[in-house]
Structures are given as structure tokens and as C-alpha cells.
Amino acid sequence: MKVTEQASNYTNLDQMPTRDLLVNMNNEDKKVALAVEQCIPQIEKLVDGIAERMADGGRLFYLGAGTSGRLGILDASEIPPTYGAPFDLIIGLIAGGDGAIRKAVENAEDDPMQGWKDVEQFNPTIKDTVIGIAASGTTPYVIGAIKEARKRGMLTGCITCNPGAPVADEAEIPVVAVVGPEFVTGSTRMKSGTAQKLVLNMISTSVMIKLGHVKGNKMVDMQLTNKKLVDRGTRMIMDETGITDYEQAKKLLLEKGSVRDAVDYYKANN
């Protein structure tokens, strides 16, 4: 039996007091980071491979169904505002299309050809990377896309939570985070989903750092889309330049459009 389908370590959940439910869920969640830690060598290979290809014009595709697909889309959608990267640098695809982000689409994940068809719409090249996200590791939509992408010479990876999963056999660099049975039997939106989110964070953040979108520990290319981010950028500029006047730093930021450009301009002219 798949690890993700094994019976919960807890019984009679419907009779547990609220405190016990929360404590036991939290105890299970504590296992997730340790499982992801075991995957760092494989994540490292993926990050280095993706960064090398992106530096040469490549992109990254995430594919998944259900929770896995939504997590990929979430990660992809946060890259442009956080790091100022193009919106189509990391592309999240979900079985059933965008409508499946909010509402499950019946049988969408069962077509082994649809995943690659969805990727094909973006005219993929050998410089691109495809990562399949599937807690069970058996999703046809994901497996079919990984198999076709690898056949065409693209870098392929996967994020799954079952050892020996079919998707791990197809991917060049499999990341297998074995978190154990879920608190609610088979509910992979819980520990498995958390593990997938952690791995996605590690991949995209590390790649953006390696591509130069972070200086020191600051996201200097973030988009200034609201007052909070303008304030954050202003304070970054004050830290980096020694400007003590908040309004002066804010004006410089808004004129130049990014922390990076504002700091570079100030240092070049002072």
C-alpha cells in the first residue's frame, strides 16, 4: 500500500476533544521538515539544473492535480511580485485548467496525454524544466508530461511522498519526501501538501537567489504593488545607502521603480 494511503496513527478522531485534535495534528506536522531534510541532495540538483537553464533562457513548469496543482500555481504566481521576474518564467499548470484551481474537475487527472498538451501550448524547448507534483506519485496527468518532457531532452523532476512511486521512476531528479500516514487517512492536503509547499519554496527561492534577484538578504527586485511593499522598499534603501530621511528614500524608490535601481543610482551619484 502507498504510504500516503496508510491508516492514520490515530483512531476515533470524531471523538477527540479539540485540544487533542490540534496537538496531534501539530505532532504529525513536526515530522514534515525532517522528511524534507532527507531530500536536500536531490533538491540541490534540481535548483542547480534549473538555475543553469534559466540563465540561458529556460523556464520552469509545474504540473499537478488537485492540491498538488494548486500548490504549484501558488508558488509560480508569487515569483513576479516577490522577485520582479517575468510572469511566464515559472508556469503552474493544473489538471482541468484554471477552473480547477477553485473547483475540482472530475477525472481531469486521469488523461496521461493532457499534461504534455498543456505544456505544449507554451512552445517548450530543451532549455526548460518540468517538475511534476503528485503526493501519490501515480497521477497520469503528471506522469505522462514528465515522460514526454524527458524524452525531448528537458530537465525533469518530481515532488512526491511515496517511495517507489511511478512518477519518481520517470523523473530525472525525483524528490521523495516520505512524511508517513496522514492524520486523516489519505488526506494528502495535510502533511504531504505541507512537504510539497516546503520543497517548492526551497526550489523557487534558491533559483531566484542564484539568478541575482536577492542582494544580501533582501528582495531588491520586488514589485511596488501596495503601500506595505513601498514602505519595505523605502526601509531597504535607507539600510543600504545610509539615507536617514524616510521621505527622501521613498521618493528615490518611486522615481527609480525598484530597490536595486534606487540603490545603484544613489551609490553612483554620491
N, C-alpha and C positions, 0 to 999 in steps of 0.2 A: 504493500500500500504506500502511496505517496505520503511523505512526511506531513505535507500541508493538509492532508485529509485524515490524519490520525486523530483518534478521540482526544478531547481536551484532558488535561491533567486534573481537571476539577469536575465535580458532579453536582447535580442539584442546584444549578445556577439560579433557577427560578425561585429557590427558597432562601438564597443568601441575603443577608442584610446588605444595605447599600455600602456600608464601610468595607465589608468583606469583598464585595464585588470590585470596588476600586483598588483596594490593597492587592488583591490577587492579580488584577489586570496589570497594575504597576509592577509587580514582581515579575510577571511574564515579559513586560516591555524592557526590563533591565537586561534581559538576555540578548536583545537585538544588537546593541552596539558591539558586544563581544563576538557575535556571529559575523558581523560586517568586518570586524578587525581581522578575521581569518582570511578575508578576501582581498586585503590590501595589495598583495603582489599582482593579482590579476587586474585590479582597478588601475594600478600604476601602468601596466602595459597598455591598457585602453587609453588612459589620459595621454601618454606619450605618443601613441599612434594617432589619436585624433588631433592633437596639437600640431604634429608634424604635417598632417594632411591639410588642416585648416590654414596653416601658414602658407600653403601652396594653393589656396583657393577652394579647399574642400568644405563640405558641410556635414552636419550630423543629423541623422534621422532617428527618432524614437518611434517604435511601434508597439502597441499593446491593445488589449481588450479590457473593457470594464475599468476597474480601479487602476490596473497597470497602465492602461492607455491614458487615463486622466492624469496620473502622476507624471507621465512623460510630457503631456501637453502643458501641465503646470510648470514644470522645470523649463521647458522651451520658452514659454511666454514671459518668464521673468528675466530672461537674459538681456533683451534690448533695453528695458528701463534701468536695470541694475548696472550694466556694463557698457551701454551705448553701442552694442554690437548690432549688425543688421538683423531685421526681424526674421529673415529667411536663412540665417546661419545655422540655427538649430530648429528643426521642424518636428513637431509632435503629431503623430498620426494615430487615430483610434479606429478600431473595427466598428463599422457602422457610420463612419463620418462624424462631422461636428455635432450632429443631433444626438449622438450617443454620449456626449460629454455630460448632459443633464439627465438623459433618459435612456435606459438600456434598450438596445436594438436586438430583437430576437434573432438568434442563430448567426449574427454578423461575424462572429469569430471563427466559424466553422469552415469557411472557404479558404483553402490553402493557397489560392492564387490571388486573392483580393489584396493582401498586404503588399505584394510586389506591384500590383496595378496602382495602388495608391502612391507608392514611391515613384513609379514611372512618370507620373504627372509632373514631376519636378525635374525631369531630364537628368537623372543621376549620372555621375561619372566615377571613374576609378579612384578619384581623389576623395570621394565621400565615404562616410562611415554609417553603418546601420546597426543600431542596438535594439534587440528585441526584449521587451519587458513582459515576463509571464511568471507569476508566482508558482503556478503548477508546472510550468515548463512544457506543456503539451498543447498549447493553443495553435491550431492550424494556421490562422491568420499570421501569426508571428513566425512560426517555423518555416512556412513557405517563402516569406520575404527574406529571411536570413539565408536560406538555401540558395535562392536565386541571386542575392547580392554577392554572396561568397563566390558563386560560380562565375560571376562577372568581374571578379578581382577586387571588389570593395572590401574594406576592413569591416569585420562583423564581430559583434559582441552580444552578450545577453545578460540579463539580470533575472535570476530565478531563485527559488527557495527549496528546490527538490534535488538532491543528489541523483545523478544518473538520468536527469530529465532529457527528453529528446532535443529540446532547443539547445541544451549545452553541448550535445554531440554535433550539432550543425554549426555553431558559432566558433569562430577562430579563437576568440578570447571570452570564455564563459566566466561569469561572476555568479557563484552559487553560495548564497547566504542561508545557511540551514538554521532557521530560528526555532524549529520544533513545532509541535502541535499548537494550534491556536486556542485562545481562551474559550471562545465559542467554536466548537468543532467545525473546521472547514472555512471559517470566516477570514479569508486571506487579506481582507482590507485592514486587518489589525496588525499583528507582528510582521507578517510578510510585506504588507504595504509600507510599514514604517521602515523596514530594511531597504526596500526599493527606493524610498524617498531619500534615505541617508546616502545610498550609493549614487543616486542621481545628483544630489548636492555635491558630493565629492568630485564627480566627473566634471560637471559643467563649471564649477568654481575653480577647480585646478586648471582646467583648459583656459579659462578666461585670464587667470593669473599668468599662465605661461605665455599667453598671446599679448601681454603687456597692458591689460585693462585695469590693473591694480598697481599702485605705486606705494611702497612701504606696506601699509595695511589698509589703504583707502581706495575706494572705487572711484577713480578720478574721471571716468567717462560716463557716469550715471546721467540719465536724462532728468532735466529740471521740470518735472511734471506737476509738482504741487509745492505748497509753502514749506512743508516739512523738509523736502529734499533741497529746496533753495537754502533753507536755514542750515542744513547739514553741510552743503557745499560751501556756504559762506564760512563756517567754522573751520572746515578743512583748509581753506585758503589762508585764514588767519594763522592756523597752526604751521602751515608750510612756508609762509612768507614773513611772518613776524608783524604783519599789519595788526594794529590794535583797535582800529576804528571799524566797528561792525558794518556800518553803512557803506564805508569805502570798499570793504571786501565784497559786500553784496553787490554793489554797483559794478565792480570789476567782473564778478561772476556772470551777471546778467548780460553785460556787454560782450563777453568772450564766449559765453554759451556752455562752458564746461570748466570743471575744476582744473583739468590738465592745461587747457589753453590759457586760463587766467593766471595760473602759477607760472607757466612758461613765459608769458608776456611780462609779468611783473619782474621776474628774475632777469630777463633780458634788458629791462629798461631801468633797473635800479642798482 
